[in-house]
Amino acid sequence: MPALTDIAVRAAKPKIRAYKLRDGEGLFLLVRPDGARYWRFRYRHAGLEKSISLGVYPHVSVKLARARRDEARALVTEGVDPAAKRKAEKCAQADSFQAVAAEWLGKRGNLDPGTVQRDYDRLRKFIYPYLGNRPIGSIEAPELLEALRRVEARGRLETAHRTKSVCGRVFRYAIATGRAKRDVSADLRGALASPATRNLAAITDPAKVGELLRAIDGYEGHDLTAQALKLLALVFTRPGELRAARWSEINFDEPEWRIPAERMKKRREHIVPLSRQALAILRELQPLTGGGHLIFPSLLAPEERPMSNNTMNTALRRMGYSRYEMTSHGFRSVASTLLNEQGFHPDLIELQLAHAERNQVRAVYNRSLRLAERRKMMQAWADYLDGLRSGGKVVPIRRHG
């Protein structure tokens, strides 16, 4: 039978039933009633007749189909079943580092989208090109270290450590789902250079804090951004916790803001007592965003995601504050420094900052019994900020209770 030509394949018309056009040495074209044309290779392995797909015409030409047939025939000659080999490769691909990481990332939908995106970007840029296609269970610590040292060599030491941490979570997910035996990132402790310790920029001089508050009041950008900065100064949560705040978490009667555990860094519910000033800001925001679930939605996709993680920092830059002077995260340092200076008990401040308590018995006691004291502290803090904003003589706040 003469070999097939592109002209003959193009001219093949569909019939009521599927039929074959043979090319030789096990290769044939299956023409279906719907007109689709599939290349197949028929072979025998271990005494059984089998076949595998080699692609769809015209995406796979006659020439390419023959080349794929020849590769498959070579495997058969060596005693390898092409179909079994292909299945094994697909399984390995499903268990690749990239596939497992994608599955892990997909299960983090309850987190701030910005956090998930940053984790994805680190993996995509620094890990996928080198280890993405490898079965995750076969990756060894030196291979992961080699990929991370490429980041380290660029001087991005903190990024290298954060990428290693993300990889560790992917490996632990792989262990939980039966696709890896161990977390090899744990073997890299001390292998990467440590980044220099740096504190996030913050203004802690009371007079300059007053200037900052007045600058926020006079901000000429979007009002939602200004309100976010005003509220952040009062509640001093992490910026990501504020950006993702939902109206359903606010209790105007108590009054308090309960942040669910899944959105907290330490994975436990956090209660933020709301001062009169904080409530006033929220009531002012209700006509603007109260119709949705997010208090501070993205202007581009208000129903889908919260305000960008760069929005508040960009606003501070527009007010004239460099990243070395003040950041949105710096409001936590402002509150911590000034509240400590004003004599409030460190336990109250640490509780309100949602820092981890190493002594678990003490942690349970603090979380259950000190909310009333924290309410007094948060109102005193808001009144103190009002005094700084006015620029007048401020009477220091003192520890209550």
Residue pairs with C-beta under 8 A, 6 or more apart in sequence:
1 22
1 24
3 23
3 24
4 21
4 22
4 23
4 29
4 62
5 62
6 61
6 62
8 21
9 21
9 29
9 37
9 57
9 58
9 62
10 58
12 21
12 29
12 31
12 37
13 31
14 31
14 32
14 33
14 34
14 35
15 31
15 33
16 33
17 33
18 30
18 31
18 32
18 33
19 30
19 31
20 28
20 29
20 30
20 31
20 40
21 28
21 29
21 31
22 28
23 29
23 62
23 65
23 66
23 69
25 69
25 73
26 41
26 42
26 43
26 69
26 73
27 39
27 40
27 41
27 54
27 65
27 66
27 69
28 39
28 40
28 42
29 37
29 38
29 39
29 40
29 57
29 65
30 37
30 38
30 39
30 40
31 37
32 38
36 56
37 56
37 57
37 58
38 53
38 55
38 56
38 57
39 53
39 54
39 55
39 56
39 57
39 60
39 65
39 68
40 51
40 52
40 53
40 54
41 51
41 52
41 54
41 68
41 69
41 72
41 73
41 82
42 49
42 50
42 51
43 49
43 50
43 51
43 52
43 72
43 73
43 76
43 82
44 50
44 76
45 76
45 81
46 81
50 81
50 83
52 72
52 82
52 83
52 86
54 60
54 65
54 68
54 69
54 72
55 64
55 65
55 68
57 65
60 68
72 82
75 81
75 82
75 85
76 82
92 135
93 99
93 133
95 135
95 136
95 137
95 174
95 179
96 132
96 133
96 134
96 135
96 136
97 127
97 128
97 131
97 132
97 133
97 134
97 135
97 136
97 139
97 170
98 123
98 128
98 132
98 133
100 136
100 170
100 173
100 174
100 177
100 179
100 180
101 123
101 127
101 128
101 170
103 173
103 177
104 169
104 170
104 173
105 116
105 119
105 120
108 115
108 116
108 119
109 116
110 262
110 263
111 262
111 263
112 240
112 243
112 244
112 263
112 306
112 309
113 305
113 306
114 240
114 243
114 306
114 308
114 309
115 240
119 166
122 159
122 162
122 163
122 166
123 163
123 166
123 167
123 170
126 147
126 148
126 150
126 151
126 159
126 160
126 163
127 147
127 163
127 167
130 143
130 146
130 147
130 150
131 139
131 143
131 144
131 147
134 143
136 170
136 171
136 174
136 179
136 180
137 174
137 179
137 180
137 181
139 184
140 184
141 184
141 185
141 187
141 188
144 164
144 167
144 184
144 185
144 188
145 188
145 191
145 192
148 160
148 163
148 164
148 188
148 192
149 160
149 192
151 159
151 160
151 163
152 160
152 192
152 193
157 192
157 193
157 194
157 195
157 196
158 195
160 192
160 193
161 192
161 194
161 195
164 185
164 188
164 192
165 185
167 185
168 183
168 185
168 186
171 180
171 182
171 183
171 184
171 185
172 183
174 180
175 181
175 182
175 183
199 333
200 327
200 329
200 330
200 333
201 322
201 323
201 324
201 325
201 326
201 327
201 330
202 326
202 327
202 329
202 330
202 331
202 332
202 333
202 334
202 337
203 209
203 212
203 321
203 325
203 326
203 330
203 334
204 333
204 334
204 337
204 338
206 338
206 388
206 394
207 388
209 334
209 338
209 385
209 388
210 388
210 389
210 390
210 391
212 319
212 321
212 326
213 230
213 233
213 385
213 388
213 389
214 389
214 391
215 319
215 320
215 321
216 226
216 229
216 230
216 233
216 319
217 226
217 230
217 389
219 225
219 226
219 229
219 315
219 318
219 319
221 315
221 318
222 299
223 288
224 285
224 288
224 289
224 296
224 299
224 307
225 307
225 311
225 312
225 315
226 315
227 281
227 284
227 285
228 242
228 243
228 296
228 307
228 311
228 312
229 312
229 315
229 316
229 328
230 281
231 242
231 278
231 281
231 282
232 239
232 242
232 312
232 328
232 331
233 331
233 334
233 385
234 275
234 277
234 278
234 281
234 378
234 381
234 382
234 385
235 242
235 257
235 272
235 274
235 278
235 378
236 331
236 332
236 334
236 335
236 336
236 352
236 353
237 259
237 270
237 272
237 332
237 354
238 265
238 329
238 332
238 354
239 309
239 312
239 328
239 329
240 309
241 259
241 263
241 264
241 270
242 296
243 296
243 306
243 307
243 308
243 309
243 311
243 312
244 263
244 294
244 306
245 257
245 259
245 294
245 295
245 296
245 306
246 293
246 294
246 295
247 286
247 289
247 290
247 292
247 293
247 294
247 295
248 293
249 257
249 258
249 259
249 260
250 257
250 274
250 282
250 295
251 257
251 258
252 279
252 282
252 283
254 274
255 273
255 274
255 278
255 279
256 271
256 272
256 273
256 274
257 271
257 272
257 274
258 269
258 270
258 271
258 272
259 269
259 270
259 271
259 272
260 269
261 267
261 268
261 269
264 270
264 354
265 354
266 354
266 355
266 356
270 354
271 371
271 374
272 352
272 378
273 371
273 374
273 375
273 378
273 379
274 282
274 378
275 378
275 379
275 381
275 382
275 383
276 379
276 382
277 382
277 385
277 386
278 378
278 382
282 295
285 295
289 295
289 296
289 297
289 302
292 302
292 303
294 302
294 306
296 306
296 307
297 303
297 305
297 306
297 307
298 304
298 305
298 306
298 307
298 308
299 307
312 328
313 323
313 327
313 328
316 326
316 327
316 328
317 323
332 353
335 349
335 352
335 353
335 381
336 349
336 353
338 384
339 348
339 349
339 377
339 381
339 397
340 346
340 349
342 384
342 396
342 397
342 398
342 399
343 397
343 398
343 399
344 377
344 397
344 399
344 400
345 373
345 399
347 366
347 370
348 370
348 373
348 374
348 377
349 377
350 357
351 357
351 366
351 367
351 370
351 374
352 374
352 377
352 378
357 363
357 366
372 401
373 400
373 401
376 400
376 401
377 400
380 397
380 400
381 397
383 397
384 394
384 396
384 397
387 394
387 395
388 394
